[in-house]
Amino acid sequence: MESIPDYKRIYTDLINERHPDKIEAFKAIFSKENFSVLDVITCSNLLTDNTDKSTFTFNQKHRCFDQQSILEILNFQKKYGYNNAQLARHFKLSRNTITKWKKKFI
């Protein structure tokens, strides 16, 4: 069986220990029952907005998306009318990745 990290717990601990002043910004995200990959990206972006970027280095090679997250990203593109380049910039992905996802899932 595939083991998935408990991102909700990881980010809760991180915020409680290092950024207790930002707890209010994360209440809406943590109130969700299911914590998706998009929520992880949102948490990461909220933490890195006002802090030193080197503290939260984010290595693109280690990003992993499940089918549900990929479909959410593609629906986001459709909802906001983004082209592949705009969507890639928004989620910090490769345009080629988005093209491959479209071929596979649409």
N, CA and C of each residue as an Amber inpcrd file, in Angstrom:
protein
   318
   0.8380000  -1.1850000   0.0000000   0.0000000   0.0000000   0.0000000
   0.8860000   1.2530000   0.0000000   0.4670000   2.2440000  -0.7130000
   1.2160000   3.4850000  -0.8510000   1.0880000   4.3240000   0.4170000
   2.2090000   4.7630000   0.9590000   2.1520000   5.6030000   2.1430000
   2.2960000   7.0600000   1.7230000   1.3880000   7.8700000   2.1900000
   1.3610000   9.2890000   1.8620000   1.6930000  10.0720000   3.1240000
   2.6110000  11.0240000   3.0350000   2.9440000  11.8180000   4.2170000
   1.7240000  12.5840000   4.7200000   1.6580000  12.7790000   6.0060000
   0.5700000  13.5400000   6.6080000   0.9480000  15.0200000   6.5740000
   0.7110000  15.6390000   5.4250000   1.1120000  17.0290000   5.2250000
   0.4080000  17.9710000   6.1940000  -0.8190000  17.6650000   6.5120000
  -1.5700000  18.5140000   7.4300000  -0.8450000  18.5860000   8.7770000
  -0.4150000  17.4620000   9.2610000   0.3040000  17.4080000  10.5410000
   1.6790000  18.0800000  10.4300000   2.3570000  17.8550000   9.3230000
   3.6750000  18.4540000   9.1130000   3.5770000  19.9760000   9.1300000
   2.6480000  20.5230000   8.3550000   2.5140000  21.9780000   8.2980000
   1.9790000  22.5470000   9.6040000   1.1000000  21.8260000  10.2910000
   0.6080000  22.2870000  11.5880000   1.7630000  22.4070000  12.5730000
   2.5990000  21.3870000  12.6470000   3.7530000  21.4230000  13.5500000
   4.7220000  22.5340000  13.1670000   4.9820000  22.6870000  11.8770000
   5.8960000  23.7120000  11.3960000   5.4040000  25.1040000  11.7800000
   4.1250000  25.3440000  11.5780000   3.5640000  26.6610000  11.8730000
   3.5420000  26.9130000  13.3820000   3.1730000  25.9080000  14.1480000
   3.1330000  26.0790000  15.5990000   4.5150000  26.3490000  16.1850000
   5.5370000  25.6980000  15.6460000   6.8860000  25.8500000  16.1860000
   7.6120000  27.0840000  15.6550000   7.5290000  27.3360000  14.3580000
   8.3390000  28.4020000  13.7610000   7.5880000  29.6790000  13.4190000
   6.2850000  29.5720000  13.1590000   5.5170000  30.7400000  12.7150000
   4.1640000  30.8210000  13.4220000   4.1460000  30.9220000  14.7420000
   2.8440000  30.9740000  15.4440000   2.0250000  32.2150000  15.0750000
   2.6800000  33.2460000  14.5520000   1.9650000  34.4520000  14.1510000
   1.1270000  34.2510000  12.8840000   1.3480000  33.1620000  12.1510000
   0.6310000  32.9160000  10.8940000  -0.4820000  31.8820000  11.0320000
  -0.8200000  31.4860000  12.2430000  -1.8300000  30.4450000  12.4560000
  -3.1710000  30.8420000  11.8350000  -3.5500000  32.0970000  11.9650000
  -4.8420000  32.5570000  11.4430000  -4.9400000  32.3790000   9.9280000
  -3.8500000  32.5840000   9.2230000  -3.8550000  32.4750000   7.7590000
  -4.0940000  31.0350000   7.2960000  -3.7970000  30.0740000   8.1570000
  -3.9000000  28.6660000   7.7720000  -5.1620000  27.9730000   8.2970000
  -5.9750000  28.6590000   9.0780000  -7.1590000  28.0120000   9.6590000
  -8.0940000  27.4490000   8.5980000  -8.3270000  28.1760000   7.5310000
  -9.2450000  27.7130000   6.4840000  -8.7030000  26.4600000   5.8020000
  -7.4080000  26.4320000   5.5770000  -6.8070000  25.2680000   4.9110000
  -6.8430000  24.0540000   5.8230000  -6.5210000  24.2540000   7.1010000
  -6.4730000  23.1320000   8.0310000  -7.8580000  22.6320000   8.4340000
  -8.8960000  23.4240000   8.1880000 -10.2420000  22.9790000   8.5390000
 -10.7860000  21.9600000   7.5370000 -10.1450000  21.8290000   6.3840000
 -10.5750000  20.8610000   5.3760000 -10.3290000  19.4440000   5.8760000
 -11.2210000  18.5530000   5.5120000 -11.0720000  17.1520000   5.9080000
  -9.9800000  16.4710000   5.0770000  -9.9880000  16.7230000   3.7640000
  -8.9840000  16.1390000   2.8700000  -7.9550000  17.1980000   2.5280000
  -6.7020000  16.8660000   2.6860000  -5.5990000  17.7850000   2.4390000
  -4.9420000  17.3770000   1.1280000  -5.1890000  18.1250000   0.0560000
  -4.6940000  17.7520000  -1.2730000  -3.3160000  18.3480000  -1.5340000
  -2.7430000  17.9680000  -2.6540000  -1.4390000  18.4880000  -3.0630000
  -1.5340000  19.9930000  -3.3070000  -2.6710000  20.4550000  -3.7900000
  -2.8410000  21.8930000  -4.0080000  -2.8170000  22.6520000  -2.6860000
  -3.3260000  22.0430000  -1.6250000  -3.2520000  22.6560000  -0.3050000
  -1.8060000  22.7350000   0.1760000  -1.0140000  21.7330000  -0.1460000
   0.4070000  21.7360000   0.2090000   1.1100000  22.8870000  -0.5080000
   0.7980000  23.0700000  -1.7870000   1.3930000  24.1710000  -2.5510000
   0.9710000  25.5130000  -1.9520000  -0.3000000  25.6380000  -1.5880000
  -0.7900000  26.8690000  -0.9810000  -0.0740000  27.1520000   0.3280000
   0.0750000  26.1380000   1.1750000   0.7810000  26.3140000   2.4450000
   2.2230000  26.7420000   2.2160000   2.8710000  26.1060000   1.2790000
   4.2590000  26.4430000   0.9730000   4.3730000  27.8880000   0.5050000
   3.4450000  28.3100000  -0.3500000   3.4680000  29.6910000  -0.8400000
   3.1880000  30.6900000   0.2740000   2.2610000  30.3730000   1.1720000
   1.9650000  31.2680000   2.2850000   3.1620000  31.4130000   3.2200000
   3.8790000  30.3470000   3.4160000   5.0450000  30.3960000   4.3000000
   6.2130000  31.1480000   3.6710000   6.3760000  31.0410000   2.3680000
   7.5380000  31.6520000   1.7280000   7.3040000  33.0850000   1.2870000
   6.0820000  33.5910000   1.3350000   5.8120000  34.9600000   0.8830000
   6.5960000  35.9970000   1.6700000   6.5710000  35.9090000   2.9770000
   7.1740000  36.9480000   3.8070000   8.4230000  36.4770000   4.5400000
   8.9800000  35.3600000   4.1490000  10.1560000  34.8510000   4.8310000
  11.3040000  34.6920000   3.8570000  12.4340000  34.3280000   4.3810000
  13.6130000  34.1000000   3.5570000  13.3800000  32.8820000   2.6750000
  13.5290000  33.0500000   1.3720000  13.2810000  31.9700000   0.4180000
  14.2250000  30.7890000   0.6180000  15.4400000  31.0340000   1.0850000
  16.4000000  29.9450000   1.2500000  15.9900000  29.0030000   2.3810000
  15.1760000  29.4760000   3.3180000  14.7240000  28.6360000   4.4160000
  13.8190000  27.5210000   3.9180000  13.0270000  27.8230000   2.9030000
  12.0720000  26.8510000   2.3950000  12.3800000  26.5220000   0.9370000
  13.5300000  25.9550000   0.7030000  13.8720000  25.6080000  -0.6720000
  12.9340000  24.5150000  -1.1490000  12.5620000  24.6310000  -2.3690000
  11.5670000  23.7100000  -2.9160000  12.1410000  23.0980000  -4.1780000
  12.5110000  21.8480000  -4.1290000  13.1560000  21.1900000  -5.2440000
  12.1000000  20.6050000  -6.1820000  12.0840000  21.0840000  -7.4010000
  11.0810000  20.6570000  -8.3670000  11.1280000  19.1550000  -8.6530000
  12.2980000  18.5400000  -8.5780000  12.4050000  17.1210000  -8.9050000
  11.5890000  16.2450000  -7.9760000  11.3170000  16.7210000  -6.7870000
  10.6440000  15.8920000  -5.7940000   9.1460000  16.1520000  -5.6920000
   8.6060000  16.9380000  -6.6140000   7.1710000  17.1900000  -6.6000000
   6.4580000  16.0000000  -7.2170000   5.3380000  15.6580000  -6.6350000
   4.5820000  14.5030000  -7.0940000   3.1010000  14.8560000  -7.0300000
   2.3690000  14.5580000  -8.0780000   0.9500000  14.8650000  -8.1310000
   0.1610000  13.5950000  -8.3880000  -0.9260000  13.4350000  -7.6520000
  -1.8100000  12.3060000  -7.9130000  -2.8200000  12.7230000  -8.9800000
  -3.6000000  11.7740000  -9.4470000  -4.5370000  12.0430000 -10.5380000
  -5.5550000  13.1110000 -10.1550000  -6.0380000  13.0690000  -8.9310000
  -7.0190000  14.0540000  -8.4770000  -6.4360000  15.4690000  -8.5320000
  -5.2000000  15.6330000  -8.1110000  -4.5600000  16.9430000  -8.1210000
  -4.3280000  17.4380000  -9.5470000  -3.9290000  16.5360000 -10.4130000
  -3.7130000  16.8970000 -11.8150000  -5.0220000  17.3870000 -12.4310000
  -6.1070000  16.6770000 -12.1580000  -7.4010000  17.0900000 -12.6970000
  -7.8430000  18.4280000 -12.1110000  -7.5350000  18.6850000 -10.8370000
  -7.8550000  19.9810000 -10.2310000  -7.0710000  21.0970000 -10.9170000
  -5.8030000  20.8540000 -11.2030000  -4.9780000  21.8620000 -11.8800000
  -5.5120000  22.1220000 -13.2820000  -5.8810000  21.0750000 -13.9960000
  -6.4200000  21.2570000 -15.3480000  -7.7870000  21.9500000 -15.3080000
  -8.6020000  21.6790000 -14.2930000  -9.8690000  22.3950000 -14.1380000
  -9.6290000  23.8610000 -13.7970000  -8.5880000  24.1370000 -13.0110000
  -8.2060000  25.5070000 -12.6820000  -7.8800000  26.2580000 -13.9720000
  -7.1680000  25.5940000 -14.8730000  -6.8110000  26.2000000 -16.1480000
  -8.0650000  26.5430000 -16.9400000  -8.9890000  25.6050000 -16.9770000
 -10.2280000  25.8180000 -17.7330000 -11.0600000  26.9420000 -17.1010000
 -11.1390000  26.9620000 -15.7760000 -11.9570000  27.9420000 -15.0540000
 -11.4580000  29.3670000 -15.2780000 -10.1390000  29.5570000 -15.2460000
  -9.5740000  30.8970000 -15.3570000  -9.0690000  31.2280000 -16.7620000
  -9.2070000  30.2970000 -17.6990000  -8.8410000  30.5640000 -19.0870000
  -7.3470000  30.7260000 -19.3080000  -6.5460000  30.0560000 -18.5130000
  -5.0920000  30.1350000 -18.6650000  -4.6370000  29.2720000 -19.8310000
  -3.5920000  29.7250000 -20.5060000  -2.9500000  28.8430000 -21.4720000
  -1.9020000  28.0220000 -20.7080000  -1.2290000  27.1160000 -21.4070000
  -0.2810000  26.2290000 -20.7230000   0.8670000  26.9900000 -20.0580000
   1.3500000  28.0400000 -20.7040000   2.4660000  28.8160000 -20.1500000
   2.0420000  29.5390000 -18.8700000   0.8530000  30.1250000 -18.8700000
   0.3660000  30.8250000 -17.6770000   0.1380000  29.8610000 -16.5230000
  -0.4380000  28.7140000 -16.8310000  -0.6780000  27.7040000 -15.8030000
   0.6410000  27.1820000 -15.2380000   1.6030000  26.9710000 -16.1150000
   2.9210000  26.4930000 -15.6940000   3.5750000  27.4970000 -14.7550000
   3.4910000  28.7680000 -15.0750000   4.0560000  29.7990000 -14.2090000
   3.3390000  29.8710000 -12.8690000   2.0170000  29.7530000 -12.9030000
   1.2310000  29.8540000 -11.6740000   1.5780000  28.7460000 -10.6840000
   1.7070000  27.5180000 -11.1750000   1.9830000  26.3720000 -10.3030000
   3.4590000  25.9660000 -10.2960000   4.3000000  26.7530000 -10.9620000
   5.7390000  26.4810000 -11.0380000   6.0080000  25.0860000 -11.5830000
   5.4280000  24.8270000 -12.7340000   5.5780000  23.5550000 -13.4260000
   6.1850000  23.7950000 -14.7990000   6.4510000  22.7400000 -15.4990000
   6.9280000  22.8110000 -16.8690000   5.7320000  22.8060000 -17.8150000
   5.8630000  23.5550000 -18.9060000   4.7970000  23.5330000 -19.9230000
   4.6630000  22.1370000 -20.5090000   5.7850000  21.4370000 -20.6280000
   5.7540000  20.0780000 -21.1660000   4.9790000  19.1400000 -20.2430000
   5.0910000  19.3430000 -18.9380000   4.3540000  18.5190000 -17.9770000
   2.8580000  18.7100000 -18.1700000   2.4400000  19.9380000 -18.3240000
   1.0130000  20.2260000 -18.5070000   0.5140000  19.6090000 -19.8120000
   1.3220000  19.7050000 -20.8600000   0.9450000  19.1060000 -22.1420000
   0.7900000  17.5970000 -22.0100000   1.7110000  16.9550000 -21.3060000
   1.6240000  15.5040000 -21.0960000   0.3800000  15.1430000 -20.3000000
   0.0750000  15.9390000 -19.2790000  -1.1250000  15.6810000 -18.4720000
  -2.3740000  15.7980000 -19.3320000  -2.4210000  16.7950000 -20.1720000
  -3.5940000  16.9670000 -21.0380000  -3.7680000  15.7930000 -21.9740000
  -2.6750000  15.3110000 -22.5560000  -2.7580000  14.1650000 -23.4540000
  -3.2210000  12.9130000 -22.7170000  -2.7900000  12.7850000 -21.4850000
  -3.1050000  11.5750000 -20.7210000  -4.4960000  11.6130000 -20.0960000
  -4.9310000  12.7710000 -19.6010000  -6.1690000  12.8270000 -18.8180000
  -7.3420000  13.4940000 -19.5280000  -7.0940000  14.1450000 -20.6520000
  -8.2270000  14.8250000 -21.3320000  -8.4010000  14.2210000 -22.7070000
